[in-house]
């Protein structure tokens, strides 16, 4: 099922319902930055993406969400869990959301092209001097108690026996 695009203002996200993601590693002179957060308590999972861009510049950006760990060179041909392309003029940040997104852990790759055809982003096709990191390991789960890590073993024998009354 292709996720429907839900355009959401970044300010509309409630801090209590989102788990913050690690920030992308931006170059000091990069005119773009990206953040992404995944829902951890909604019935339908979602991902919120915000891009900071040069003030009042007209830019076209593409965002692609893929399974975490997908090598950058393989993103173009990978299974895209969510994606979108937008052209925006005005302001210095804008955000949008993708829903429903299945439970999982995702990397968010992106690219932005300005009116002078200069491209910045994380895609393999972006020139190396303007290539930035994707936002990695965005967790989406309808379970607010979801955690990272391996399985936990329980010793049910130590709980004793009993009966329900």
OpenMM code with the backbone's topology and positions (N, CA, C; nanometers):
from openmm import Vec3, app, unit

residues = "UNK UNK UNK UNK UNK UNK UNK UNK UNK UNK UNK UNK UNK UNK UNK UNK UNK UNK UNK UNK UNK UNK UNK UNK UNK UNK UNK UNK UNK UNK UNK UNK UNK UNK UNK UNK UNK UNK UNK UNK UNK UNK UNK UNK UNK UNK UNK UNK UNK UNK UNK UNK UNK UNK UNK UNK UNK UNK UNK UNK UNK UNK UNK UNK UNK UNK UNK UNK UNK UNK UNK UNK UNK UNK UNK UNK UNK UNK UNK UNK UNK UNK UNK UNK UNK UNK UNK UNK UNK UNK UNK UNK UNK UNK UNK UNK UNK UNK UNK UNK UNK UNK UNK UNK UNK UNK UNK UNK UNK UNK UNK UNK UNK UNK UNK UNK UNK UNK UNK UNK UNK UNK UNK UNK UNK UNK UNK UNK UNK UNK UNK UNK UNK UNK UNK UNK UNK UNK UNK UNK UNK UNK UNK UNK UNK UNK UNK UNK UNK UNK UNK UNK UNK UNK UNK UNK UNK UNK UNK UNK UNK UNK UNK UNK UNK".split()
positions = [
    Vec3(0.0854, -0.1173, 0.0000),
    Vec3(0.0000, 0.0000, 0.0000),
    Vec3(0.0897, 0.1233, 0.0000),
    Vec3(0.0629, 0.2155, -0.0883),
    Vec3(0.1383, 0.3399, -0.0926),
    Vec3(0.0868, 0.4329, 0.0156),
    Vec3(0.1771, 0.4811, 0.1030),
    Vec3(0.1302, 0.5702, 0.2086),
    Vec3(0.0721, 0.6974, 0.1498),
    Vec3(-0.0360, 0.7440, 0.2078),
    Vec3(-0.0910, 0.8716, 0.1634),
    Vec3(-0.0077, 0.9816, 0.2263),
    Vec3(0.0103, 1.0862, 0.1547),
    Vec3(0.0896, 1.1983, 0.2037),
    Vec3(0.0012, 1.2869, 0.2873),
    Vec3(0.0465, 1.3161, 0.4046),
    Vec3(-0.0262, 1.4048, 0.4932),
    Vec3(0.0634, 1.5244, 0.5191),
    Vec3(0.0273, 1.6409, 0.4682),
    Vec3(0.1083, 1.7594, 0.4878),
    Vec3(0.0759, 1.8151, 0.6247),
    Vec3(0.1771, 1.8257, 0.7063),
    Vec3(0.1598, 1.8701, 0.8434),
    Vec3(0.2608, 1.9782, 0.8749),
    Vec3(0.2214, 2.0770, 0.9468),
    Vec3(0.3155, 2.1782, 0.9938),
    Vec3(0.4013, 2.1151, 1.1013),
    Vec3(0.5285, 2.1434, 1.0994),
    Vec3(0.6191, 2.0853, 1.1976),
    Vec3(0.5769, 2.1223, 1.3387),
    Vec3(0.5207, 2.2382, 1.3566),
    Vec3(0.4786, 2.2815, 1.4891),
    Vec3(0.3596, 2.2040, 1.5404),
    Vec3(0.2889, 2.1344, 1.4538),
    Vec3(0.1700, 2.0617, 1.4961),
    Vec3(0.2045, 1.9324, 1.5687),
    Vec3(0.3285, 1.8888, 1.5580),
    Vec3(0.3689, 1.7654, 1.6233),
    Vec3(0.3793, 1.7878, 1.7732),
    Vec3(0.3246, 1.6972, 1.8497),
    Vec3(0.3352, 1.7098, 1.9944),
    Vec3(0.4581, 1.6366, 2.0427),
    Vec3(0.5354, 1.7013, 2.1255),
    Vec3(0.6608, 1.6450, 2.1717),
    Vec3(0.6404, 1.5131, 2.2446),
    Vec3(0.5326, 1.4958, 2.3146),
    Vec3(0.5087, 1.3739, 2.3899),
    Vec3(0.4840, 1.2528, 2.3030),
    Vec3(0.4463, 1.2722, 2.1781),
    Vec3(0.4149, 1.1573, 2.0946),
    Vec3(0.5241, 1.1254, 1.9946),
    Vec3(0.6369, 1.1938, 2.0011),
    Vec3(0.7423, 1.1712, 1.9042),
    Vec3(0.8737, 1.1383, 1.9730),
    Vec3(0.9490, 1.0492, 1.9129),
    Vec3(1.0828, 1.0190, 1.9622),
    Vec3(1.1817, 1.0919, 1.8740),
    Vec3(1.2673, 1.1728, 1.9320),
    Vec3(1.3606, 1.2515, 1.8536),
    Vec3(1.4652, 1.1625, 1.7897),
    Vec3(1.5020, 1.1978, 1.6682),
    Vec3(1.6007, 1.1224, 1.5927),
    Vec3(1.7345, 1.1949, 1.5986),
    Vec3(1.8418, 1.1228, 1.5696),
    Vec3(1.9708, 1.1898, 1.5659),
    Vec3(1.9743, 1.2906, 1.4520),
    Vec3(2.0436, 1.4012, 1.4728),
    Vec3(2.0551, 1.5038, 1.3696),
    Vec3(2.1512, 1.4571, 1.2615),
    Vec3(2.1299, 1.5030, 1.1406),
    Vec3(2.2213, 1.4710, 1.0315),
    Vec3(2.3530, 1.5439, 1.0540),
    Vec3(2.4606, 1.4876, 1.0005),
    Vec3(2.5908, 1.5522, 1.0113),
    Vec3(2.6022, 1.6537, 0.8982),
    Vec3(2.5861, 1.7803, 0.9308),
    Vec3(2.5898, 1.8853, 0.8288),
    Vec3(2.7291, 1.9460, 0.8211),
    Vec3(2.7677, 1.9836, 0.7008),
    Vec3(2.8921, 2.0564, 0.6833),
    Vec3(2.8703, 2.1983, 0.7336),
    Vec3(2.9744, 2.2629, 0.7882),
    Vec3(2.9559, 2.3974, 0.8445),
    Vec3(2.8980, 2.4987, 0.7462),
    Vec3(2.9296, 2.4875, 0.6174),
    Vec3(2.8814, 2.5854, 0.5198),
    Vec3(2.7595, 2.5368, 0.4415),
    Vec3(2.7030, 2.4238, 0.4800),
    Vec3(2.5884, 2.3687, 0.4079),
    Vec3(2.4654, 2.4555, 0.4314),
    Vec3(2.3950, 2.4936, 0.3247),
    Vec3(2.2758, 2.5758, 0.3412),
    Vec3(2.1507, 2.4955, 0.3783),
    Vec3(2.1629, 2.3635, 0.3909),
    Vec3(2.0486, 2.2788, 0.4220),
    Vec3(2.0782, 2.1936, 0.5448),
    Vec3(1.9736, 2.1615, 0.6167),
    Vec3(1.9806, 2.0649, 0.7268),
    Vec3(1.8474, 1.9921, 0.7298),
    Vec3(1.8477, 1.8694, 0.7788),
    Vec3(1.7249, 1.7904, 0.7831),
    Vec3(1.7131, 1.7232, 0.9187),
    Vec3(1.5914, 1.7157, 0.9681),
    Vec3(1.5614, 1.6366, 1.0874),
    Vec3(1.4400, 1.5506, 1.0549),
    Vec3(1.4288, 1.4397, 1.1245),
    Vec3(1.3132, 1.3522, 1.1077),
    Vec3(1.2834, 1.2866, 1.2405),
    Vec3(1.1561, 1.2653, 1.2673),
    Vec3(1.1125, 1.1950, 1.3879),
    Vec3(1.0057, 1.0941, 1.3494),
    Vec3(1.0040, 0.9828, 1.4200),
    Vec3(0.9040, 0.8803, 1.3970),
    Vec3(0.8084, 0.8729, 1.5139),
    Vec3(0.6847, 0.8390, 1.4853),
    Vec3(0.5855, 0.8280, 1.5921),
    Vec3(0.6107, 0.7015, 1.6730),
    Vec3(0.5756, 0.7076, 1.8007),
    Vec3(0.5906, 0.5903, 1.8857),
    Vec3(0.4642, 0.5580, 1.9636),
    Vec3(0.3550, 0.6285, 1.9380),
    Vec3(0.2340, 0.5957, 2.0130),
    Vec3(0.1055, 0.6089, 1.9322),
    Vec3(0.1156, 0.6262, 1.8039),
    Vec3(-0.0038, 0.6418, 1.7213),
    Vec3(-0.0543, 0.5053, 1.6750),
    Vec3(-0.1807, 0.5004, 1.6386),
    Vec3(-0.2360, 0.3770, 1.5823),
    Vec3(-0.1707, 0.3508, 1.4473),
    Vec3(-0.1641, 0.4524, 1.3625),
    Vec3(-0.0906, 0.4429, 1.2363),
    Vec3(0.0412, 0.5153, 1.2557),
    Vec3(0.1518, 0.4490, 1.2248),
    Vec3(0.2823, 0.5122, 1.2378),
    Vec3(0.2983, 0.6251, 1.1384),
    Vec3(0.3846, 0.7192, 1.1713),
    Vec3(0.4120, 0.8303, 1.0809),
    Vec3(0.5552, 0.8765, 1.0984),
    Vec3(0.6028, 0.9511, 1.0000),
    Vec3(0.7345, 1.0142, 1.0057),
    Vec3(0.7164, 1.1602, 0.9704),
    Vec3(0.7709, 1.2485, 1.0529),
    Vec3(0.7715, 1.3930, 1.0290),
    Vec3(0.9103, 1.4326, 0.9805),
    Vec3(0.9181, 1.5054, 0.8712),
    Vec3(1.0458, 1.5511, 0.8163),
    Vec3(1.0438, 1.7029, 0.8107),
    Vec3(1.1518, 1.7659, 0.8558),
    Vec3(1.1663, 1.9120, 0.8466),
    Vec3(1.2986, 1.9419, 0.7791),
    Vec3(1.2951, 2.0277, 0.6796),
    Vec3(1.4178, 2.0709, 0.6119),
    Vec3(1.4348, 2.2200, 0.6347),
    Vec3(1.5559, 2.2580, 0.6751),
    Vec3(1.5942, 2.3979, 0.6871),
    Vec3(1.6679, 2.4331, 0.5589),
    Vec3(1.6285, 2.5445, 0.4971),
    Vec3(1.6835, 2.5825, 0.3676),
    Vec3(1.7195, 2.7306, 0.3694),
    Vec3(1.7872, 2.7796, 0.2666),
    Vec3(1.8153, 2.9232, 0.2605),
    Vec3(1.6836, 3.0024, 0.2629),
    Vec3(1.6808, 3.1086, 0.3411),
    Vec3(1.5591, 3.1890, 0.3574),
    Vec3(1.5067, 3.2376, 0.2232),
    Vec3(1.3766, 3.2186, 0.2027),
    Vec3(1.3040, 3.2664, 0.0855),
    Vec3(1.3528, 3.2105, -0.0475),
    Vec3(1.4365, 3.1079, -0.0457),
    Vec3(1.4820, 3.0472, -0.1713),
    Vec3(1.3739, 2.9533, -0.2240),
    Vec3(1.3644, 2.9437, -0.3561),
    Vec3(1.2745, 2.8471, -0.4192),
    Vec3(1.3549, 2.7195, -0.4403),
    Vec3(1.3129, 2.6114, -0.3766),
    Vec3(1.3851, 2.4851, -0.3874),
    Vec3(1.2875, 2.3711, -0.4126),
    Vec3(1.3384, 2.2675, -0.4764),
    Vec3(1.2644, 2.1432, -0.4939),
    Vec3(1.3418, 2.0363, -0.4192),
    Vec3(1.2733, 1.9674, -0.3285),
    Vec3(1.3370, 1.8631, -0.2480),
    Vec3(1.2656, 1.7308, -0.2665),
    Vec3(1.3421, 1.6242, -0.2581),
    Vec3(1.2881, 1.4891, -0.2612),
    Vec3(1.3314, 1.4190, -0.1332),
    Vec3(1.2400, 1.3442, -0.0732),
    Vec3(1.2653, 1.2677, 0.0491),
    Vec3(1.2261, 1.1234, 0.0217),
    Vec3(1.3131, 1.0300, 0.0619),
    Vec3(1.2850, 0.8876, 0.0459),
    Vec3(1.3171, 0.8176, 0.1770),
    Vec3(1.2216, 0.7400, 0.2281),
    Vec3(1.2432, 0.6586, 0.3472),
    Vec3(1.2624, 0.5134, 0.3083),
    Vec3(1.3730, 0.4560, 0.3543),
    Vec3(1.4047, 0.3163, 0.3246),
    Vec3(1.4388, 0.2442, 0.4551),
    Vec3(1.4413, 0.1119, 0.4500),
    Vec3(1.4781, 0.0327, 0.5667),
    Vec3(1.6166, 0.0746, 0.6147),
    Vec3(1.6310, 0.0916, 0.7467),
    Vec3(1.7589, 0.1336, 0.8046),
    Vec3(1.8717, 0.0412, 0.7599),
    Vec3(1.9851, 0.1010, 0.7311),
    Vec3(2.1019, 0.0244, 0.6904),
    Vec3(2.1161, 0.0067, 0.5410),
    Vec3(2.0183, 0.0519, 0.4637),
    Vec3(2.0294, 0.0427, 0.3183),
    Vec3(2.1475, 0.1286, 0.2739),
    Vec3(2.2450, 0.0718, 0.2034),
    Vec3(2.3593, 0.1514, 0.1588),
    Vec3(2.3142, 0.2676, 0.0684),
    Vec3(2.3782, 0.3818, 0.0838),
    Vec3(2.3425, 0.5000, 0.0065),
    Vec3(2.3424, 0.4704, -0.1435),
    Vec3(2.4367, 0.3929, -0.1908),
    Vec3(2.4450, 0.3614, -0.3340),
    Vec3(2.3248, 0.2811, -0.3830),
    Vec3(2.2493, 0.2177, -0.2911),
    Vec3(2.1363, 0.1345, -0.3299),
    Vec3(2.0004, 0.2006, -0.3062),
    Vec3(1.9981, 0.3228, -0.2550),
    Vec3(1.8708, 0.3884, -0.2220),
    Vec3(1.7839, 0.4078, -0.3454),
    Vec3(1.8425, 0.4432, -0.4585),
    Vec3(1.7651, 0.4692, -0.5802),
    Vec3(1.6852, 0.3468, -0.6241),
    Vec3(1.7375, 0.2260, -0.5983),
    Vec3(1.6670, 0.1052, -0.6413),
    Vec3(1.6034, 0.0287, -0.5242),
    Vec3(1.6132, 0.0819, -0.4032),
    Vec3(1.5615, 0.0126, -0.2844),
    Vec3(1.4096, 0.0236, -0.2759),
    Vec3(1.3507, -0.0615, -0.1931),
    Vec3(1.2083, -0.0548, -0.1648),
    Vec3(1.1815, 0.0712, -0.0828),
    Vec3(1.1052, 0.1627, -0.1385),
    Vec3(1.0768, 0.2901, -0.0722),
    Vec3(0.9529, 0.2746, 0.0145),
    Vec3(0.9701, 0.2963, 0.1430),
    Vec3(0.8585, 0.2841, 0.2359),
    Vec3(0.7718, 0.4094, 0.2286),
    Vec3(0.8351, 0.5251, 0.2120),
    Vec3(0.7631, 0.6500, 0.1898),
    Vec3(0.8516, 0.7411, 0.1075),
    Vec3(0.7878, 0.8318, 0.0340),
    Vec3(0.8638, 0.9262, -0.0483),
    Vec3(0.7757, 1.0428, -0.0889),
    Vec3(0.8398, 1.1503, -0.1260),
    Vec3(0.7683, 1.2669, -0.1741),
    Vec3(0.8649, 1.3653, -0.2371),
    Vec3(0.8126, 1.4498, -0.3257),
    Vec3(0.8908, 1.5558, -0.3886),
    Vec3(0.8082, 1.6828, -0.3826),
    Vec3(0.8720, 1.7930, -0.3437),
    Vec3(0.8009, 1.9182, -0.3193),
    Vec3(0.8830, 2.0357, -0.3681),
    Vec3(0.8153, 2.1376, -0.4188),
    Vec3(0.8789, 2.2646, -0.4515),
    Vec3(0.8188, 2.3690, -0.3593),
    Vec3(0.9062, 2.4428, -0.2917),
    Vec3(0.8622, 2.5393, -0.1915),
    Vec3(0.9359, 2.6700, -0.2120),
    Vec3(0.8626, 2.7802, -0.1963),
    Vec3(0.9211, 2.9140, -0.1992),
    Vec3(0.8834, 2.9830, -0.0691),
    Vec3(0.9744, 3.0601, -0.0132),
    Vec3(0.9461, 3.1368, 0.1082),
    Vec3(0.9853, 3.0631, 0.2337),
    Vec3(1.0124, 3.1416, 0.3366),
    Vec3(1.0485, 3.0856, 0.4657),
    Vec3(1.1846, 3.0201, 0.4653),
    Vec3(1.2259, 2.9735, 0.5832),
    Vec3(1.3543, 2.9054, 0.5899),
    Vec3(1.3425, 2.7617, 0.6404),
    Vec3(1.2233, 2.7200, 0.6807),
    Vec3(1.2003, 2.5790, 0.7148),
    Vec3(1.0619, 2.5391, 0.6669),
    Vec3(1.0454, 2.4144, 0.6407),
    Vec3(0.9129, 2.3616, 0.6162),
    Vec3(0.9149, 2.2149, 0.6524),
    Vec3(0.7989, 2.1643, 0.6841),
    Vec3(0.7910, 2.0260, 0.7249),
    Vec3(0.6711, 1.9578, 0.6636),
    Vec3(0.6779, 1.8288, 0.6565),
    Vec3(0.5662, 1.7502, 0.6098),
    Vec3(0.5718, 1.6145, 0.6774),
    Vec3(0.4620, 1.5438, 0.6695),
    Vec3(0.4547, 1.4137, 0.7334),
    Vec3(0.4108, 1.3061, 0.6365),
    Vec3(0.4494, 1.1852, 0.6665),
    Vec3(0.4119, 1.0689, 0.5872),
    Vec3(0.3366, 0.9726, 0.6774),
    Vec3(0.2206, 0.9261, 0.6334),
    Vec3(0.1422, 0.8306, 0.7127),
    Vec3(0.0500, 0.7538, 0.6187),
    Vec3(0.0137, 0.6318, 0.6459),
    Vec3(0.0682, 0.5509, 0.7539),
    Vec3(0.2022, 0.4918, 0.7128),
    Vec3(0.2916, 0.4772, 0.8093),
    Vec3(0.4222, 0.4154, 0.7890),
    Vec3(0.4257, 0.2913, 0.8781),
    Vec3(0.4581, 0.1745, 0.8223),
    Vec3(0.4607, 0.0526, 0.9030),
    Vec3(0.5645, 0.0599, 1.0153),
    Vec3(0.5398, -0.0130, 1.1227),
    Vec3(0.6392, -0.0227, 1.2297),
    Vec3(0.7720, -0.0671, 1.1696),
    Vec3(0.8801, -0.0064, 1.2158),
    Vec3(1.0123, -0.0426, 1.1670),
    Vec3(1.1116, 0.0663, 1.1987),
    Vec3(1.2327, 0.0488, 1.1492),
    Vec3(1.3399, 0.1466, 1.1663),
    Vec3(1.3851, 0.1864, 1.0262),
    Vec3(1.3922, 0.3176, 1.0032),
    Vec3(1.4152, 0.3698, 0.8685),
    Vec3(1.5282, 0.4716, 0.8639),
    Vec3(1.5877, 0.4850, 0.7454),
    Vec3(1.6790, 0.5939, 0.7142),
    Vec3(1.6053, 0.6871, 0.6192),
    Vec3(1.6217, 0.8177, 0.6393),
    Vec3(1.5568, 0.9172, 0.5549),
    Vec3(1.6643, 0.9843, 0.4691),
    Vec3(1.6588, 0.9560, 0.3389),
    Vec3(1.7515, 1.0164, 0.2425),
    Vec3(1.6811, 1.1334, 0.1755),
    Vec3(1.7577, 1.2301, 0.1289),
    Vec3(1.6984, 1.3523, 0.0777),
    Vec3(1.7922, 1.4215, -0.0199),
    Vec3(1.7337, 1.5105, -0.0990),
    Vec3(1.8105, 1.5955, -0.1890),
    Vec3(1.7302, 1.7202, -0.2185),
    Vec3(1.7976, 1.8354, -0.2280),
    Vec3(1.7321, 1.9624, -0.2607),
    Vec3(1.8079, 2.0311, -0.3728),
    Vec3(1.7335, 2.0873, -0.4685),
    Vec3(1.7903, 2.1595, -0.5827),
    Vec3(1.7337, 2.3009, -0.5808),
    Vec3(1.8241, 2.4003, -0.5892),
    Vec3(1.7769, 2.5393, -0.5889),
    Vec3(1.7552, 2.5883, -0.7318),
    Vec3(1.7152, 2.7132, -0.7464),
    Vec3(1.6837, 2.7689, -0.8785),
    Vec3(1.8070, 2.7806, -0.9677),
    Vec3(1.9272, 2.7728, -0.9101),
    Vec3(2.0511, 2.7731, -0.9893),
    Vec3(2.0966, 2.6311, -1.0228),
    Vec3(2.0104, 2.5323, -0.9945),
    Vec3(2.0376, 2.3909, -1.0206),
    Vec3(2.1505, 2.3339, -0.9335),
    Vec3(2.1813, 2.3995, -0.8206),
    Vec3(2.2800, 2.3464, -0.7272),
    Vec3(2.2087, 2.2468, -0.6364),
    Vec3(2.2680, 2.1291, -0.6212),
    Vec3(2.2061, 2.0206, -0.5458),
    Vec3(2.2869, 1.9910, -0.4197),
    Vec3(2.2146, 1.9743, -0.3077),
    Vec3(2.2701, 1.9273, -0.1809),
    Vec3(2.1861, 1.8085, -0.1380),
    Vec3(2.2409, 1.7184, -0.0593),
    Vec3(2.1613, 1.6095, -0.0064),
    Vec3(2.2434, 1.4863, 0.0243),
    Vec3(2.1742, 1.3744, 0.0464),
    Vec3(2.2417, 1.2506, 0.0862),
    Vec3(2.2436, 1.1439, -0.0226),
    Vec3(2.1798, 1.1698, -0.1370),
    Vec3(2.1768, 1.0699, -0.2434),
    Vec3(2.3158, 1.0513, -0.3046),
    Vec3(2.3421, 0.9313, -0.3550),
    Vec3(2.4710, 0.9014, -0.4175),
    Vec3(2.4979, 0.9911, -0.5383),
    Vec3(2.3933, 1.0421, -0.6033),
    Vec3(2.4096, 1.1262, -0.7217),
    Vec3(2.4508, 1.2702, -0.6885),
    Vec3(2.4458, 1.3080, -0.5609),
    Vec3(2.4851, 1.4437, -0.5205),
    Vec3(2.6376, 1.4511, -0.5225),
    Vec3(2.6944, 1.5581, -0.5825),
    Vec3(2.8412, 1.5708, -0.5828),
    Vec3(2.8970, 1.5596, -0.4402),
    Vec3(3.0093, 1.4906, -0.4275),
    Vec3(3.0659, 1.4601, -0.2953),
    Vec3(3.0860, 1.5834, -0.2081),
    Vec3(3.1249, 1.6954, -0.2664),
    Vec3(3.1496, 1.8161, -0.1865),
    Vec3(3.0217, 1.8757, -0.1291),
    Vec3(2.9044, 1.8301, -0.1771),
    Vec3(2.7761, 1.8786, -0.1247),
    Vec3(2.6901, 1.7643, -0.0694),
    Vec3(2.7523, 1.6481, -0.0513),
    Vec3(2.6771, 1.5330, 0.0004),
    Vec3(2.6812, 1.5347, 0.1531),
    Vec3(2.5631, 1.5240, 0.2129),
    Vec3(2.5475, 1.5208, 0.3577),
    Vec3(2.4945, 1.3851, 0.3988),
    Vec3(2.4892, 1.3598, 0.5267),
    Vec3(2.4393, 1.2324, 0.5771),
    Vec3(2.2865, 1.2295, 0.5756),
    Vec3(2.2290, 1.1111, 0.5537),
    Vec3(2.0838, 1.0971, 0.5734),
    Vec3(2.0554, 1.0979, 0.7234),
    Vec3(1.9296, 1.1075, 0.7596),
    Vec3(1.8918, 1.0911, 0.8999),
    Vec3(1.8711, 0.9417, 0.9185),
    Vec3(1.9434, 0.8836, 1.0118),
    Vec3(1.9442, 0.7384, 1.0269),
    Vec3(1.8652, 0.6921, 1.1490),
    Vec3(1.8183, 0.5688, 1.1397),
    Vec3(1.7565, 0.4965, 1.2512),
    Vec3(1.6345, 0.5660, 1.3110),
    Vec3(1.5399, 0.6037, 1.2249),
    Vec3(1.4138, 0.6612, 1.2697),
    Vec3(1.3200, 0.5460, 1.3047),
    Vec3(1.2809, 0.5374, 1.4310),
    Vec3(1.1945, 0.4275, 1.4766),
    Vec3(1.0487, 0.4696, 1.4666),
    Vec3(0.9696, 0.3821, 1.4055),
    Vec3(0.8243, 0.4001, 1.3991),
    Vec3(0.7621, 0.2783, 1.4656),
    Vec3(0.6797, 0.3027, 1.5654),
    Vec3(0.6144, 0.1934, 1.6361),
    Vec3(0.4883, 0.2448, 1.7009),
    Vec3(0.3823, 0.1667, 1.6952),
    Vec3(0.2604, 0.2047, 1.7654),
    Vec3(0.2718, 0.1698, 1.9133),
    Vec3(0.3818, 0.1050, 1.9530),
    Vec3(0.4051, 0.0687, 2.0925),
    Vec3(0.4961, 0.1733, 2.1567),
    Vec3(0.4455, 0.2558, 2.2491),
    Vec3(0.5280, 0.3602, 2.3083),
    Vec3(0.6412, 0.3060, 2.3942),
    Vec3(0.6385, 0.1780, 2.4278),
    Vec3(0.7441, 0.1191, 2.5095),
    Vec3(0.8489, 0.0463, 2.4267),
    Vec3(0.8426, 0.0612, 2.2952),
    Vec3(0.9379, -0.0055, 2.2077),
    Vec3(1.0783, 0.0451, 2.2378),
    Vec3(1.1751, -0.0453, 2.2362),
    Vec3(1.3137, -0.0078, 2.2634),
    Vec3(1.4040, -0.0692, 2.1590),
    Vec3(1.5257, -0.0205, 2.1556),
    Vec3(1.6271, -0.0769, 2.0682),
    Vec3(1.6857, -0.1994, 2.1377),
    Vec3(1.7511, -0.2857, 2.0634),
    Vec3(1.8256, -0.3933, 2.1252),
    Vec3(1.7688, -0.5298, 2.0961),
    Vec3(1.8366, -0.6293, 2.1520),
    Vec3(1.8013, -0.7679, 2.1281),
    Vec3(1.6906, -0.8160, 2.2190),
    Vec3(1.6694, -0.9468, 2.2137),
    Vec3(1.5617, -1.0065, 2.2912),
    Vec3(1.6009, -1.0159, 2.4384),
    Vec3(1.5016, -1.0301, 2.5213),
    Vec3(1.5218, -1.0453, 2.6654),
    Vec3(1.4684, -1.1830, 2.7034),
    Vec3(1.5476, -1.2590, 2.7795),
    Vec3(1.5045, -1.3904, 2.8248),
    Vec3(1.4437, -1.3785, 2.9639),
    Vec3(1.3319, -1.4439, 2.9836),
    Vec3(1.2655, -1.4449, 3.1128),
    Vec3(1.2681, -1.5862, 3.1682),
    Vec3(1.2895, -1.5980, 3.2971),
    Vec3(1.2844, -1.7259, 3.3651),
    Vec3(1.1472, -1.7349, 3.4315),
    Vec3(1.0502, -1.7911, 3.3601),
    Vec3(0.9154, -1.7991, 3.4121),
    Vec3(0.9067, -1.8953, 3.5316),
    Vec3(1.0018, -1.9872, 3.5442),
    Vec3(1.0006, -2.0808, 3.6556),
    Vec3(1.0211, -2.0104, 3.7883),
    Vec3(1.0898, -1.8955, 3.7891),
    Vec3(1.1168, -1.8267, 3.9144),
    Vec3(0.9971, -1.7469, 3.9631),
    Vec3(0.8919, -1.7386, 3.8848),
    Vec3(0.7739, -1.6637, 3.9251),
    Vec3(0.6870, -1.7405, 4.0229),
    Vec3(0.7135, -1.8682, 4.0380),
    Vec3(0.6337, -1.9499, 4.1305),
    Vec3(0.5043, -1.9933, 4.0656),
    Vec3(0.4268, -2.0648, 4.1411),
    Vec3(0.2995, -2.1084, 4.0874),
    Vec3(0.1883, -2.0396, 4.1649),
    Vec3(0.0758, -2.0383, 4.1096),
    Vec3(-0.0367, -1.9752, 4.1748),
    Vec3(-0.1609, -1.9962, 4.0939),
    Vec3(-0.2656, -1.9417, 4.1413),
    Vec3(-0.3908, -1.9528, 4.0692),
    Vec3(-0.4633, -1.8209, 4.0746),
    Vec3(-0.5444, -1.7995, 3.9773),
    Vec3(-0.6255, -1.6764, 3.9747),
    Vec3(-0.7473, -1.6968, 4.0609),
    Vec3(-0.7863, -1.5953, 4.1326),
    Vec3(-0.9055, -1.6084, 4.2158),
    Vec3(-1.0223, -1.5423, 4.1495),
] * unit.nanometer
topology = app.Topology()
chain = topology.addChain("A")
for resn in residues:
    res = topology.addResidue(resn, chain)
    for name in ("N", "CA", "C"):
        topology.addAtom(name, app.Element.getBySymbol(name[0]), res)
